Amino acid sequence: MKEFLREQNGEKKAEDWRVTCVKFAPYAPQCNPVEAIWLQLKTLLRRAYRFGKTFKIVKRLFEMFSVCVWV
């Protein structure tokens, strides 16, 4: 990605690029707080996988759990 950006931006200095690439940690809730919620939702799904026979049921589990998290 960085090589592609260098090619696209030509001779400009990195500070003058219009688009840059920033790598974030795979799990960084301090940068993106919603990641903690997604982690809880994925954990719920792993624990309740046997109930998720259809996508509709999985979606409903997400909806029910997200209401509990936000309250």
PQR file with spaces between the fields and no chain letter, atoms N, CA, C, O and H, PARSE charges and radii, in Angstrom:
ATOM       1  N    MET     1       0.828   -1.184    0.000 -0.4000 1.5000
ATOM       2  CA   MET     1       0.000    0.000    0.000 -0.0000 2.0000
ATOM       3  C    MET     1       0.878    1.256    0.000  0.5500 1.7000
ATOM       4  O    MET     1       0.619    2.202   -0.743 -0.5500 1.4000
ATOM       5  N    LYS     2       1.915    1.255    0.837 -0.4000 1.5000
ATOM       6  CA   LYS     2       2.783    2.427    0.902 -0.0000 2.0000
ATOM       7  C    LYS     2       3.480    2.669   -0.434  0.5500 1.7000
ATOM       8  O    LYS     2       3.638    3.814   -0.858 -0.5500 1.4000
ATOM       9  H    LYS     2       2.126    0.486    1.440  0.4000 1.0000
ATOM      10  N    GLU     3       3.897    1.591   -1.094 -0.4000 1.5000
ATOM      11  CA   GLU     3       4.534    1.727   -2.404 -0.0000 2.0000
ATOM      12  C    GLU     3       3.549    2.310   -3.414  0.5500 1.7000
ATOM      13  O    GLU     3       3.911    3.182   -4.204 -0.5500 1.4000
ATOM      14  H    GLU     3       3.769    0.661   -0.749  0.4000 1.0000
ATOM      15  N    PHE     4       2.330    1.839   -3.391 -0.4000 1.5000
ATOM      16  CA   PHE     4       1.288    2.360   -4.281 -0.0000 2.0000
ATOM      17  C    PHE     4       1.086    3.854   -4.048  0.5500 1.7000
ATOM      18  O    PHE     4       0.993    4.626   -5.003 -0.5500 1.4000
ATOM      19  H    PHE     4       2.036    1.130   -2.750  0.4000 1.0000
ATOM      20  N    LEU     5       1.019    4.262   -2.784 -0.4000 1.5000
ATOM      21  CA   LEU     5       0.838    5.681   -2.476 -0.0000 2.0000
ATOM      22  C    LEU     5       2.025    6.515   -2.946  0.5500 1.7000
ATOM      23  O    LEU     5       1.847    7.631   -3.435 -0.5500 1.4000
ATOM      24  H    LEU     5       1.095    3.635   -2.008  0.4000 1.0000
ATOM      25  N    ARG     6       3.229    5.979   -2.800 -0.4000 1.5000
ATOM      26  CA   ARG     6       4.408    6.695   -3.295 -0.0000 2.0000
ATOM      27  C    ARG     6       4.313    6.917   -4.813  0.5500 1.7000
ATOM      28  O    ARG     6       4.604    8.002   -5.318 -0.5500 1.4000
ATOM      29  H    ARG     6       3.374    5.072   -2.403  0.4000 1.0000
ATOM      30  N    GLU     7       3.900    5.865   -5.518 -0.4000 1.5000
ATOM      31  CA   GLU     7       3.748    5.976   -6.967 -0.0000 2.0000
ATOM      32  C    GLU     7       2.693    7.018   -7.340  0.5500 1.7000
ATOM      33  O    GLU     7       2.902    7.816   -8.254 -0.5500 1.4000
ATOM      34  H    GLU     7       3.664    4.984   -5.108  0.4000 1.0000
ATOM      35  N    GLN     8       1.570    7.011   -6.639 -0.4000 1.5000
ATOM      36  CA   GLN     8       0.476    7.925   -6.946 -0.0000 2.0000
ATOM      37  C    GLN     8       0.808    9.374   -6.620  0.5500 1.7000
ATOM      38  O    GLN     8       0.357   10.291   -7.307 -0.5500 1.4000
ATOM      39  H    GLN     8       1.400    6.363   -5.896  0.4000 1.0000
ATOM      40  N    ASN     9       1.593    9.577   -5.576 -0.4000 1.5000
ATOM      41  CA   ASN     9       1.902   10.931   -5.126 -0.0000 2.0000
ATOM      42  C    ASN     9       3.162   11.501   -5.762  0.5500 1.7000
ATOM      43  O    ASN     9       3.490   12.665   -5.530 -0.5500 1.4000
ATOM      44  H    ASN     9       1.959    8.832   -5.018  0.4000 1.0000
ATOM      45  N    GLY    10       3.863   10.723   -6.544 -0.4000 1.5000
ATOM      46  CA   GLY    10       5.029   11.210   -7.271 -0.0000 2.0000
ATOM      47  C    GLY    10       6.134   11.709   -6.362  0.5500 1.7000
ATOM      48  O    GLY    10       6.527   11.038   -5.408 -0.5500 1.4000
ATOM      49  H    GLY    10       3.597    9.778   -6.732  0.4000 1.0000
ATOM      50  N    GLU    11       6.624   12.889   -6.670 -0.4000 1.5000
ATOM      51  CA   GLU    11       7.779   13.450   -5.969 -0.0000 2.0000
ATOM      52  C    GLU    11       7.416   14.228   -4.706  0.5500 1.7000
ATOM      53  O    GLU    11       8.296   14.790   -4.054 -0.5500 1.4000
ATOM      54  H    GLU    11       6.305   13.434   -7.445  0.4000 1.0000
ATOM      55  N    LYS    12       6.157   14.266   -4.362 -0.4000 1.5000
ATOM      56  CA   LYS    12       5.741   15.025   -3.168 -0.0000 2.0000
ATOM      57  C    LYS    12       6.312   14.394   -1.908  0.5500 1.7000
ATOM      58  O    LYS    12       6.542   13.186   -1.844 -0.5500 1.4000
ATOM      59  H    LYS    12       5.442   13.810   -4.892  0.4000 1.0000
ATOM      60  N    LYS    13       6.533   15.231   -0.918 -0.4000 1.5000
ATOM      61  CA   LYS    13       6.937   14.724    0.397 -0.0000 2.0000
ATOM      62  C    LYS    13       5.730   14.042    1.042  0.5500 1.7000
ATOM      63  O    LYS    13       4.587   14.387    0.745 -0.5500 1.4000
ATOM      64  H    LYS    13       6.346   16.212   -0.969  0.4000 1.0000
ATOM      65  N    ALA    14       5.985   13.084    1.915 -0.4000 1.5000
ATOM      66  CA   ALA    14       4.902   12.342    2.573 -0.0000 2.0000
ATOM      67  C    ALA    14       3.945   13.287    3.301  0.5500 1.7000
ATOM      68  O    ALA    14       2.747   13.013    3.362 -0.5500 1.4000
ATOM      69  H    ALA    14       6.914   12.803    2.156  0.4000 1.0000
ATOM      70  N    GLU    15       4.448   14.388    3.850 -0.4000 1.5000
ATOM      71  CA   GLU    15       3.590   15.341    4.572 -0.0000 2.0000
ATOM      72  C    GLU    15       2.596   16.033    3.633  0.5500 1.7000
ATOM      73  O    GLU    15       1.559   16.522    4.080 -0.5500 1.4000
ATOM      74  H    GLU    15       5.421   14.611    3.801  0.4000 1.0000
ATOM      75  N    ASP    16       2.911   16.077    2.335 -0.4000 1.5000
ATOM      76  CA   ASP    16       2.058   16.756    1.361 -0.0000 2.0000
ATOM      77  C    ASP    16       1.104   15.813    0.631  0.5500 1.7000
ATOM      78  O    ASP    16       0.322   16.261   -0.208 -0.5500 1.4000
ATOM      79  H    ASP    16       3.755   15.681    1.972  0.4000 1.0000
ATOM      80  N    TRP    17       1.154   14.544    0.929 -0.4000 1.5000
ATOM      81  CA   TRP    17       0.263   13.588    0.277 -0.0000 2.0000
ATOM      82  C    TRP    17      -1.177   13.888    0.660  0.5500 1.7000
ATOM      83  O    TRP    17      -1.459   14.273    1.795 -0.5500 1.4000
ATOM      84  H    TRP    17       1.789   14.181    1.610  0.4000 1.0000
ATOM      85  N    ARG    18      -2.072   13.712   -0.280 -0.4000 1.5000
ATOM      86  CA   ARG    18      -3.496   13.915    0.003 -0.0000 2.0000
ATOM      87  C    ARG    18      -4.098   12.695    0.697  0.5500 1.7000
ATOM      88  O    ARG    18      -5.035   12.825    1.485 -0.5500 1.4000
ATOM      89  H    ARG    18      -1.842   13.399   -1.201  0.4000 1.0000
ATOM      90  N    VAL    19      -3.563   11.515    0.407 -0.4000 1.5000
ATOM      91  CA   VAL    19      -4.035   10.269    1.019 -0.0000 2.0000
ATOM      92  C    VAL    19      -2.831    9.567    1.628  0.5500 1.7000
ATOM      93  O    VAL    19      -1.782    9.461    0.993 -0.5500 1.4000
ATOM      94  H    VAL    19      -2.802   11.409   -0.232  0.4000 1.0000
ATOM      95  N    THR    20      -2.981    9.092    2.851 -0.4000 1.5000
ATOM      96  CA   THR    20      -1.905    8.367    3.511 -0.0000 2.0000
ATOM      97  C    THR    20      -2.426    7.040    4.048  0.5500 1.7000
ATOM      98  O    THR    20      -3.630    6.787    4.069 -0.5500 1.4000
ATOM      99  H    THR    20      -3.834    9.179    3.366  0.4000 1.0000
ATOM     100  N    CYS    21      -1.509    6.219    4.471 -0.4000 1.5000
ATOM     101  CA   CYS    21      -1.852    4.912    5.028 -0.0000 2.0000
ATOM     102  C    CYS    21      -1.363    4.866    6.469  0.5500 1.7000
ATOM     103  O    CYS    21      -0.181    5.075    6.743 -0.5500 1.4000
ATOM     104  H    CYS    21      -0.530    6.425    4.454  0.4000 1.0000
ATOM     105  N    VAL    22      -2.280    4.593    7.379 -0.4000 1.5000
ATOM     106  CA   VAL    22      -1.925    4.491    8.789 -0.0000 2.0000
ATOM     107  C    VAL    22      -2.371    3.115    9.270  0.5500 1.7000
ATOM     108  O    VAL    22      -3.546    2.762    9.166 -0.5500 1.4000
ATOM     109  H    VAL    22      -3.240    4.423    7.156  0.4000 1.0000
ATOM     110  N    LYS    23      -1.429    2.346    9.794 -0.4000 1.5000
ATOM     111  CA   LYS    23      -1.775    1.021   10.314 -0.0000 2.0000
ATOM     112  C    LYS    23      -2.197    1.157   11.775  0.5500 1.7000
ATOM     113  O    LYS    23      -1.502    1.777   12.579 -0.5500 1.4000
ATOM     114  H    LYS    23      -0.475    2.633    9.878  0.4000 1.0000
ATOM     115  N    PHE    24      -3.332    0.575   12.100 -0.4000 1.5000
ATOM     116  CA   PHE    24      -3.822    0.547   13.466 -0.0000 2.0000
ATOM     117  C    PHE    24      -3.619   -0.851   14.044  0.5500 1.7000
ATOM     118  O    PHE    24      -3.488   -1.830   13.308 -0.5500 1.4000
ATOM     119  H    PHE    24      -3.897    0.071   11.446  0.4000 1.0000
ATOM     120  N    ALA    25      -3.597   -0.923   15.335 -0.4000 1.5000
ATOM     121  CA   ALA    25      -3.516   -2.218   15.994 -0.0000 2.0000
ATOM     122  C    ALA    25      -4.773   -3.021   15.652  0.5500 1.7000
ATOM     123  O    ALA    25      -5.826   -2.427   15.420 -0.5500 1.4000
ATOM     124  H    ALA    25      -3.704   -0.128   15.932  0.4000 1.0000
ATOM     125  N    PRO    26      -4.691   -4.360   15.615 -0.5600 1.5000
ATOM     126  CA   PRO    26      -5.869   -5.166   15.283  0.2800 2.0000
ATOM     127  C    PRO    26      -7.019   -4.970   16.265  0.5500 1.7000
ATOM     128  O    PRO    26      -8.186   -5.060   15.884 -0.5500 1.4000
ATOM     129  N    TYR    27      -6.696   -4.705   17.511 -0.4000 1.5000
ATOM     130  CA   TYR    27      -7.732   -4.454   18.511 -0.0000 2.0000
ATOM     131  C    TYR    27      -7.273   -3.263   19.336  0.5500 1.7000
ATOM     132  O    TYR    27      -6.372   -3.382   20.166 -0.5500 1.4000
ATOM     133  H    TYR    27      -5.748   -4.632   17.821  0.4000 1.0000
ATOM     134  N    ALA    28      -7.896   -2.119   19.106 -0.4000 1.5000
ATOM     135  CA   ALA    28      -7.479   -0.898   19.795 -0.0000 2.0000
ATOM     136  C    ALA    28      -8.706   -0.092   20.219  0.5500 1.7000
ATOM     137  O    ALA    28      -9.018    0.923   19.597 -0.5500 1.4000
ATOM     138  H    ALA    28      -8.628   -2.022   18.432  0.4000 1.0000
ATOM     139  N    PRO    29      -9.407   -0.527   21.268 -0.5600 1.5000
ATOM     140  CA   PRO    29     -10.620    0.190   21.678  0.2800 2.0000
ATOM     141  C    PRO    29     -10.349    1.625   22.121  0.5500 1.7000
ATOM     142  O    PRO    29     -11.261    2.451   22.109 -0.5500 1.4000
ATOM     143  N    GLN    30      -9.107    1.938   22.514 -0.4000 1.5000
ATOM     144  CA   GLN    30      -8.804    3.319   22.880 -0.0000 2.0000
ATOM     145  C    GLN    30      -8.855    4.224   21.646  0.5500 1.7000
ATOM     146  O    GLN    30      -9.107    5.422   21.775 -0.5500 1.4000
ATOM     147  H    GLN    30      -8.365    1.267   22.524  0.4000 1.0000
ATOM     148  N    CYS    31      -8.621    3.670   20.453 -0.4000 1.5000
ATOM     149  CA   CYS    31      -8.725    4.442   19.210 -0.0000 2.0000
ATOM     150  C    CYS    31     -10.136    4.403   18.634  0.5500 1.7000
ATOM     151  O    CYS    31     -10.589    5.357   18.002 -0.5500 1.4000
ATOM     152  H    CYS    31      -8.416    2.696   20.348  0.4000 1.0000
ATOM     153  N    ASN    32     -10.816    3.295   18.861 -0.4000 1.5000
ATOM     154  CA   ASN    32     -12.155    3.106   18.308 -0.0000 2.0000
ATOM     155  C    ASN    32     -12.998    2.353   19.341  0.5500 1.7000
ATOM     156  O    ASN    32     -13.026    1.123   19.329 -0.5500 1.4000
ATOM     157  H    ASN    32     -10.447    2.520   19.374  0.4000 1.0000
ATOM     158  N    PRO    33     -13.685    3.072   20.234 -0.5600 1.5000
ATOM     159  CA   PRO    33     -14.406    2.430   21.341  0.2800 2.0000
ATOM     160  C    PRO    33     -15.436    1.383   20.933  0.5500 1.7000
ATOM     161  O    PRO    33     -15.744    0.490   21.724 -0.5500 1.4000
ATOM     162  N    VAL    34     -15.972    1.469   19.728 -0.4000 1.5000
ATOM     163  CA   VAL    34     -16.984    0.493   19.319 -0.0000 2.0000
ATOM     164  C    VAL    34     -16.389   -0.910   19.187  0.5500 1.7000
ATOM     165  O    VAL    34     -17.131   -1.893   19.186 -0.5500 1.4000
ATOM     166  H    VAL    34     -15.722    2.193   19.086  0.4000 1.0000
ATOM     167  N    GLU    35     -15.065   -1.017   19.075 -0.4000 1.5000
ATOM     168  CA   GLU    35     -14.436   -2.329   18.984 -0.0000 2.0000
ATOM     169  C    GLU    35     -14.736   -3.197   20.196  0.5500 1.7000
ATOM     170  O    GLU    35     -14.886   -4.412   20.067 -0.5500 1.4000
ATOM     171  H    GLU    35     -14.463   -0.218   19.076  0.4000 1.0000
ATOM     172  N    ALA    36     -14.824   -2.587   21.370 -0.4000 1.5000
ATOM     173  CA   ALA    36     -15.137   -3.354   22.582 -0.0000 2.0000
ATOM     174  C    ALA    36     -16.538   -3.962   22.479  0.5500 1.7000
ATOM     175  O    ALA    36     -16.769   -5.085   22.928 -0.5500 1.4000
ATOM     176  H    ALA    36     -14.702   -1.600   21.475  0.4000 1.0000
ATOM     177  N    ILE    37     -17.457   -3.222   21.892 -0.4000 1.5000
ATOM     178  CA   ILE    37     -18.830   -3.730   21.714 -0.0000 2.0000
ATOM     179  C    ILE    37     -18.839   -4.869   20.704  0.5500 1.7000
ATOM     180  O    ILE    37     -19.486   -5.892   20.924 -0.5500 1.4000
ATOM     181  H    ILE    37     -17.269   -2.310   21.528  0.4000 1.0000
ATOM     182  N    TRP    38     -18.110   -4.692   19.580 -0.4000 1.5000
ATOM     183  CA   TRP    38     -18.040   -5.756   18.580 -0.0000 2.0000
ATOM     184  C    TRP    38     -17.440   -7.023   19.176  0.5500 1.7000
ATOM     185  O    TRP    38     -17.891   -8.128   18.873 -0.5500 1.4000
ATOM     186  H    TRP    38     -17.584   -3.861   19.401  0.4000 1.0000
ATOM     187  N    LEU    39     -16.429   -6.867   20.022 -0.4000 1.5000
ATOM     188  CA   LEU    39     -15.823   -8.030   20.665 -0.0000 2.0000
ATOM     189  C    LEU    39     -16.852   -8.757   21.529  0.5500 1.7000
ATOM     190  O    LEU    39     -16.914   -9.987   21.518 -0.5500 1.4000
ATOM     191  H    LEU    39     -16.063   -5.970   20.268  0.4000 1.0000
ATOM     192  N    GLN    40     -17.651   -8.009   22.269 -0.4000 1.5000
ATOM     193  CA   GLN    40     -18.692   -8.631   23.097 -0.0000 2.0000
ATOM     194  C    GLN    40     -19.734   -9.332   22.228  0.5500 1.7000
ATOM     195  O    GLN    40     -20.194  -10.423   22.564 -0.5500 1.4000
ATOM     196  H    GLN    40     -17.600   -7.011   22.278  0.4000 1.0000
ATOM     197  N    LEU    41     -20.108   -8.701   21.110 -0.4000 1.5000
ATOM     198  CA   LEU    41     -21.087   -9.321   20.213 -0.0000 2.0000
ATOM     199  C    LEU    41     -20.549  -10.616   19.607  0.5500 1.7000
ATOM     200  O    LEU    41     -21.271  -11.609   19.513 -0.5500 1.4000
ATOM     201  H    LEU    41     -19.735   -7.814   20.838  0.4000 1.0000
ATOM     202  N    LYS    42     -19.284  -10.602   19.198 -0.4000 1.5000
ATOM     203  CA   LYS    42     -18.690  -11.821   18.630 -0.0000 2.0000
ATOM     204  C    LYS    42     -18.593  -12.916   19.683  0.5500 1.7000
ATOM     205  O    LYS    42     -18.805  -14.090   19.383 -0.5500 1.4000
ATOM     206  H    LYS    42     -18.698   -9.795   19.274  0.4000 1.0000
ATOM     207  N    THR    43     -18.273  -12.536   20.910 -0.4000 1.5000
ATOM     208  CA   THR    43     -18.197  -13.514   21.994 -0.0000 2.0000
ATOM     209  C    THR    43     -19.571  -14.123   22.244  0.5500 1.7000
ATOM     210  O    THR    43     -19.693  -15.335   22.429 -0.5500 1.4000
ATOM     211  H    THR    43     -18.101  -11.581   21.153  0.4000 1.0000
ATOM     212  N    LEU    44     -20.601  -13.289   22.252 -0.4000 1.5000
ATOM     213  CA   LEU    44     -21.969  -13.790   22.413 -0.0000 2.0000
ATOM     214  C    LEU    44     -22.310  -14.794   21.317  0.5500 1.7000
ATOM     215  O    LEU    44     -22.870  -15.856   21.588 -0.5500 1.4000
ATOM     216  H    LEU    44     -20.502  -12.305   22.102  0.4000 1.0000
ATOM     217  N    LEU    45     -21.973  -14.453   20.091 -0.4000 1.5000
ATOM     218  CA   LEU    45     -22.276  -15.359   18.981 -0.0000 2.0000
ATOM     219  C    LEU    45     -21.550  -16.682   19.117  0.5500 1.7000
ATOM     220  O    LEU    45     -22.115  -17.739   18.838 -0.5500 1.4000
ATOM     221  H    LEU    45     -21.518  -13.590   19.871  0.4000 1.0000
ATOM     222  N    ARG    46     -20.301  -16.624   19.545 -0.4000 1.5000
ATOM     223  CA   ARG    46     -19.547  -17.872   19.726 -0.0000 2.0000
ATOM     224  C    ARG    46     -20.190  -18.747   20.793  0.5500 1.7000
ATOM     225  O    ARG    46     -20.238  -19.969   20.659 -0.5500 1.4000
ATOM     226  H    ARG    46     -19.842  -15.765   19.772  0.4000 1.0000
ATOM     227  N    ARG    47     -20.674  -18.123   21.835 -0.4000 1.5000
ATOM     228  CA   ARG    47     -21.300  -18.898   22.918 -0.0000 2.0000
ATOM     229  C    ARG    47     -22.681  -19.414   22.544  0.5500 1.7000
ATOM     230  O    ARG    47     -23.104  -20.470   23.016 -0.5500 1.4000
ATOM     231  H    ARG    47     -20.634  -17.130   21.944  0.4000 1.0000
ATOM     232  N    ALA    48     -23.379  -18.675   21.700 -0.4000 1.5000
ATOM     233  CA   ALA    48     -24.755  -19.036   21.366 -0.0000 2.0000
ATOM     234  C    ALA    48     -24.876  -19.535   19.927  0.5500 1.7000
ATOM     235  O    ALA    48     -25.953  -19.463   19.335 -0.5500 1.4000
ATOM     236  H    ALA    48     -23.035  -17.818   21.316  0.4000 1.0000
ATOM     237  N    TYR    49     -23.785  -20.037   19.366 -0.4000 1.5000
ATOM     238  CA   TYR    49     -23.795  -20.426   17.950 -0.0000 2.0000
ATOM     239  C    TYR    49     -24.855  -21.477   17.646  0.5500 1.7000
ATOM     240  O    TYR    49     -25.404  -21.498   16.544 -0.5500 1.4000
ATOM     241  H    TYR    49     -22.911  -20.095   19.846  0.4000 1.0000
ATOM     242  N    ARG    50     -25.145  -22.339   18.597 -0.4000 1.5000
ATOM     243  CA   ARG    50     -26.109  -23.411   18.323 -0.0000 2.0000
ATOM     244  C    ARG    50     -27.529  -22.884   18.131  0.5500 1.7000
ATOM     245  O    ARG    50     -28.383  -23.577   17.579 -0.5500 1.4000
ATOM     246  H    ARG    50     -24.699  -22.321   19.492  0.4000 1.0000
ATOM     247  N    PHE    51     -27.781  -21.637   18.595 -0.4000 1.5000
ATOM     248  CA   PHE    51     -29.102  -21.037   18.412 -0.0000 2.0000
ATOM     249  C    PHE    51     -29.201  -20.288   17.079  0.5500 1.7000
ATOM     250  O    PHE    51     -30.303  -19.982   16.623 -0.5500 1.4000
ATOM     251  H    PHE    51     -27.087  -21.074   19.043  0.4000 1.0000
ATOM     252  N    GLY    52     -28.073  -19.997   16.461 -0.4000 1.5000
ATOM     253  CA   GLY    52     -28.050  -19.215   15.230 -0.0000 2.0000
ATOM     254  C    GLY    52     -28.212  -20.066   13.990  0.5500 1.7000
ATOM     255  O    GLY    52     -27.325  -20.101   13.137 -0.5500 1.4000
ATOM     256  H    GLY    52     -27.178  -20.245   16.831  0.4000 1.0000
ATOM     257  N    LYS    53     -29.314  -20.737   13.884 -0.4000 1.5000
ATOM     258  CA   LYS    53     -29.559  -21.633   12.749 -0.0000 2.0000
ATOM     259  C    LYS    53     -29.771  -20.871   11.442  0.5500 1.7000
ATOM     260  O    LYS    53     -29.487  -21.389   10.362 -0.5500 1.4000
ATOM     261  H    LYS    53     -30.035  -20.709   14.576  0.4000 1.0000
ATOM     262  N    THR    54     -30.270  -19.640   11.547 -0.4000 1.5000
ATOM     263  CA   THR    54     -30.500  -18.824   10.352 -0.0000 2.0000
ATOM     264  C    THR    54     -29.911  -17.433   10.590  0.5500 1.7000
ATOM     265  O    THR    54     -29.643  -17.038   11.724 -0.5500 1.4000
ATOM     266  H    THR    54     -30.501  -19.219   12.424  0.4000 1.0000
ATOM     267  N    PHE    55     -29.721  -16.709    9.498 -0.4000 1.5000
ATOM     268  CA   PHE    55     -29.204  -15.345    9.610 -0.0000 2.0000
ATOM     269  C    PHE    55     -30.191  -14.464   10.377  0.5500 1.7000
ATOM     270  O    PHE    55     -29.783  -13.578   11.127 -0.5500 1.4000
ATOM     271  H    PHE    55     -29.940  -17.031    8.577  0.4000 1.0000
ATOM     272  N    LYS    56     -31.465  -14.707   10.189 -0.4000 1.5000
ATOM     273  CA   LYS    56     -32.503  -13.921   10.879 -0.0000 2.0000
ATOM     274  C    LYS    56     -32.342  -14.053   12.402  0.5500 1.7000
ATOM     275  O    LYS    56     -32.471  -13.067   13.127 -0.5500 1.4000
ATOM     276  H    LYS    56     -31.796  -15.428    9.579  0.4000 1.0000
ATOM     277  N    ILE    57     -32.066  -15.252   12.877 -0.4000 1.5000
ATOM     278  CA   ILE    57     -31.876  -15.479   14.309 -0.0000 2.0000
ATOM     279  C    ILE    57     -30.595  -14.798   14.789  0.5500 1.7000
ATOM     280  O    ILE    57     -30.583  -14.178   15.852 -0.5500 1.4000
ATOM     281  H    ILE    57     -31.962  -16.053   12.288  0.4000 1.0000
ATOM     282  N    VAL    58     -29.528  -14.911   14.017 -0.4000 1.5000
ATOM     283  CA   VAL    58     -28.263  -14.261   14.381 -0.0000 2.0000
ATOM     284  C    VAL    58     -28.463  -12.749   14.461  0.5500 1.7000
ATOM     285  O    VAL    58     -27.994  -12.102   15.397 -0.5500 1.4000
ATOM     286  H    VAL    58     -29.538  -15.414   13.154  0.4000 1.0000
ATOM     287  N    LYS    59     -29.154  -12.202   13.484 -0.4000 1.5000
ATOM     288  CA   LYS    59     -29.427  -10.758   13.472 -0.0000 2.0000
ATOM     289  C    LYS    59     -30.223  -10.359   14.715  0.5500 1.7000
ATOM     290  O    LYS    59     -29.943   -9.329   15.329 -0.5500 1.4000
ATOM     291  H    LYS    59     -29.534  -12.728   12.724  0.4000 1.0000
ATOM     292  N    ARG    60     -31.193  -11.157   15.077 -0.4000 1.5000
ATOM     293  CA   ARG    60     -32.010  -10.861   16.265 -0.0000 2.0000
ATOM     294  C    ARG    60     -31.159  -10.923   17.537  0.5500 1.7000
ATOM     295  O    ARG    60     -31.327  -10.088   18.425 -0.5500 1.4000
ATOM     296  H    ARG    60     -31.421  -11.993   14.578  0.4000 1.0000
ATOM     297  N    LEU    61     -30.258  -11.889   17.638 -0.4000 1.5000
ATOM     298  CA   LEU    61     -29.361  -11.961   18.789 -0.0000 2.0000
ATOM     299  C    LEU    61     -28.513  -10.694   18.893  0.5500 1.7000
ATOM     300  O    LEU    61     -28.340  -10.145   19.980 -0.5500 1.4000
ATOM     301  H    LEU    61     -30.122  -12.567   16.916  0.4000 1.0000
ATOM     302  N    PHE    62     -27.988  -10.235   17.759 -0.4000 1.5000
ATOM     303  CA   PHE    62     -27.202   -8.997   17.744 -0.0000 2.0000
ATOM     304  C    PHE    62     -28.045   -7.824   18.216  0.5500 1.7000
ATOM     305  O    PHE    62     -27.600   -7.019   19.034 -0.5500 1.4000
ATOM     306  H    PHE    62     -28.129  -10.682   16.876  0.4000 1.0000
ATOM     307  N    GLU    63     -29.261   -7.732   17.700 -0.4000 1.5000
ATOM     308  CA   GLU    63     -30.138   -6.623   18.071 -0.0000 2.0000
ATOM     309  C    GLU    63     -30.437   -6.643   19.568  0.5500 1.7000
ATOM     310  O    GLU    63     -30.375   -5.609   20.233 -0.5500 1.4000
ATOM     311  H    GLU    63     -29.622   -8.386   17.036  0.4000 1.0000
ATOM     312  N    MET    64     -30.757   -7.810   20.088 -0.4000 1.5000
ATOM     313  CA   MET    64     -31.080   -7.922   21.515 -0.0000 2.0000
ATOM     314  C    MET    64     -29.870   -7.560   22.375  0.5500 1.7000
ATOM     315  O    MET    64     -30.001   -6.840   23.364 -0.5500 1.4000
ATOM     316  H    MET    64     -30.808   -8.651   19.548  0.4000 1.0000
ATOM     317  N    PHE    65     -28.705   -8.057   21.999 -0.4000 1.5000
ATOM     318  CA   PHE    65     -27.523   -7.796   22.796 -0.0000 2.0000
ATOM     319  C    PHE    65     -27.105   -6.332   22.692  0.5500 1.7000
ATOM     320  O    PHE    65     -26.691   -5.743   23.691 -0.5500 1.4000
ATOM     321  H    PHE    65     -28.598   -8.642   21.195  0.4000 1.0000
ATOM     322  N    SER    66     -27.204   -5.737   21.510 -0.4000 1.5000
ATOM     323  CA   SER    66     -26.774   -4.346   21.357 -0.0000 2.0000
ATOM     324  C    SER    66     -27.663   -3.418   22.166  0.5500 1.7000
ATOM     325  O    SER    66     -27.185   -2.393   22.650 -0.5500 1.4000
ATOM     326  H    SER    66     -27.540   -6.215   20.699  0.4000 1.0000
ATOM     327  N    VAL    67     -28.929   -3.738   22.327 -0.4000 1.5000
ATOM     328  CA   VAL    67     -29.813   -2.925   23.176 -0.0000 2.0000
ATOM     329  C    VAL    67     -29.322   -3.009   24.622  0.5500 1.7000
ATOM     330  O    VAL    67     -29.306   -2.002   25.330 -0.5500 1.4000
ATOM     331  H    VAL    67     -29.317   -4.571   21.933  0.4000 1.0000
ATOM     332  N    CYS    68     -28.929   -4.187   25.059 -0.4000 1.5000
ATOM     333  CA   CYS    68     -28.428   -4.361   26.430 -0.0000 2.0000
ATOM     334  C    CYS    68     -27.138   -3.592   26.652  0.5500 1.7000
ATOM     335  O    CYS    68     -26.930   -3.040   27.733 -0.5500 1.4000
ATOM     336  H    CYS    68     -28.943   -5.005   24.484  0.4000 1.0000
ATOM     337  N    VAL    69     -26.277   -3.544   25.662 -0.4000 1.5000
ATOM     338  CA   VAL    69     -24.978   -2.864   25.799 -0.0000 2.0000
ATOM     339  C    VAL    69     -25.174   -1.360   25.879  0.5500 1.7000
ATOM     340  O    VAL    69     -24.504   -0.695   26.669 -0.5500 1.4000
ATOM     341  H    VAL    69     -26.446   -3.993   24.785  0.4000 1.0000
ATOM     342  N    TRP    70     -26.076   -0.814   25.079 -0.4000 1.5000
ATOM     343  CA   TRP    70     -26.244    0.649   24.999 -0.0000 2.0000
ATOM     344  C    TRP    70     -27.062    1.211   26.150  0.5500 1.7000
ATOM     345  O    TRP    70     -27.038    2.420   26.382 -0.5500 1.4000
ATOM     346  H    TRP    70     -26.620   -1.354   24.437  0.4000 1.0000
ATOM     347  N    VAL    71     -27.779    0.373   26.872 -0.4000 1.5000
ATOM     348  CA   VAL    71     -28.635    0.877   27.963 -0.0000 2.0000
ATOM     349  C    VAL    71     -27.819    1.105   29.211  0.5500 1.7000
ATOM     350  O    VAL    71     -28.359    1.526   30.234 -0.5500 1.4000
ATOM     351  H    VAL    71     -27.798   -0.609   26.684  0.4000 1.0000
